Amino acid sequence: MDYAASLLSFLPGGRRSPGIAQLVAQVEKYLPAAQVERIQEAYELAAEAHKGQKRLTGEPYITHPVAVAGILADLHLDGQTICAALLHDVIEDTPTAKDEIRERFGAEVAEIVDGVSKLDKVQFKSRKEAQAESFRKMILAMVRDIRVIMVKLADRTHNMRTLGAMPPPKRRRIALETLDIYAPIANRLGIHSIKLELEDLGFRSLYPQRYKVIERELKRARGNQKEFLPKIVAAIEKALADADLPGKVDSREKHLYSIYQKMRRKGVSLSEVIDVYGVRVVVGSVDACYRTLGIVHSAYKPMPGRFKDYIAIPRINGYQSLHTTLFGPNGVPLEVQIRTEDMHRLAENGIAAHWQYKSGEDVGTSQHERAREWLKGLMQMQEGGNPEEFFESVKVDLFPDKVYVFTPKGDILRLPRGSTCVDFAYAVHSEVGRRCVAAKIDRRLVPLRTELRNGQTVEIITAKGATPNPAWANFVVTAKARASIRGYLKTMKRSEAVDLGRRLVNQALAEFKQTLKGTDAATLAAAVRDLGAKDADDLFEKVGLGERLAPLVARHLLPADRARAAGAGPAAPLAIAGTEGLVVSYARCCFPIPYDPIIAFLSAGRGVVIHRATCGNLAGWHKQPDKWLPVAWQKDTQRTFSSELKVEVQNRPGVLAGVASGIAATETNIGHLAVVEHDAGSAVITLELQVRDRTQLAKVIRALRAMPEVLSVERTTA
Ligand code: MN
């Protein structure tokens, strides 16, 4: 169905949608018999599935998919696309499952149908410009096969043709969505014919009065032009013939919505836009285009500043042509477009041209490769243009590295691919991020680390007094969330460091039978000043972070007579509970666990690092005796600690599974496991285990030693 006829079918008493016979006649013209047969099968499945259903127009439902297929057949799209068009509402409206389509028509057709059904579920809600842009990108990002978009555009086109049957509010919403979302997408993909039709139909539904006025004026203008336009066309044809340049000259239709947009954009009157002659010249080569330009410029005087060379610098969607405006008969402007046959085809069909059926074509070309081919073509054309802008508008759309998700209010947020619920929370507001405790995706509770997908609605549940979880830092991807969580951890580390520092100073004071409490304020203030700290907390923080030594600080807090006296006795070790947080860490060279004899090393900036007393690394560090301090495990530690075992086993199949299940039997978690091949006969497995204490570790070691395939077991010591 062509464009004019489609407008006709809109009118009361207009003709009915074409039936399957017409579609078959249409595809027979360019598709091989085998594909035509598949299309007929797809029709039969769809007709069966939609049996008894009616459209709001009163017609049988099947007329809709047939019309959608017809629009795509006008673009000469491949057989799979036509089949998918016939089946596009089958998953949505009928019980026919995706599996059945896959079985009968292949995975690609099934994926296209599924993709169209998913797009049907997202609705555009707000009219803000930025929202519209994000929504367009979201639509494109949701699509893996660009043919999904083509079916969707054709679907929308037919729905717009029959929009009159809808109740007015719904009509308005659909028309708005068409103008804001789908026509721009058709434009960006260069599918001109669909873009124009969507615009005119959308405009007509949204602003019926304005549409009528422009339509009436356009008719009047055409009447006026009737006399001169054929003469202009004939004159240009003759000039081309005289120059021995074969070419086709046509008068050009004006489209109502583009007239309206031009009026608004340029702030000009209707007659200024309408009272213009439009002519298009299609010639054989690029060279001929420029020669034609010379010919028309000598036939009519060109208007200064109106020449545009879209051949040298194509538009972003690949559109190429020469545009010029001349002073026509009676001074009426004459707009001329000059292009080659290829450019004309691209100007009409854009990306769809890449899915047009070509006989003898390699079926193996994947849709991704084709999209890439199209992009590559555009890229080459854009050379000298603005590549950044080009990437933003096209590449990002087709090979997206962003996800688009809704807030519960319907606003769209754009986040990097891989973003999680926590990233979303921080993107909404840092305060929401800081307080988030749970998340819902499409109204279902999900873990906070869940990765977001296009089109989802995300809701964040916050709680007063909730704080960020340090584990979030491991999975967030946005800079904002990361910076905010890091900032929080830093603050937390500071307050923990102050606490630890206070305990360390107290411990050092105990050696002199004194406490911090028993130290008078003036002495403390003097010590703070002498040691160059801002205040007492600052001083304790430095001690906690290992930047200042507790015994030295303690000496500053003693009365002069006692400071001179040497230590009154050995210091009681600092108790380690395992819950100290970020300022106490456990060395990964020797993996200390409760009941291991331990010693602590004060590491500047990191705080206290616990080592086993037998750790091999201690030898080298004994040069700094004042950096070591005695520590001991508290009686009840309430967490698990990492410990590492090296297990030598016989190298034979299944041995790893045996070791793992042997450990599982002792109710111990394996955090990490690596196999180092030794030789043909034996292998060494390194196991990182989570244990409460030495008793549990001993149990694991015993269990392992009891296994016949285990040759030896030992704990890692640096
Ligand atoms: Mn549909």
Residues whose N, C-alpha, C, O or C-beta is under 5 A from the ligand:
A	BS01	MN	D89 D155
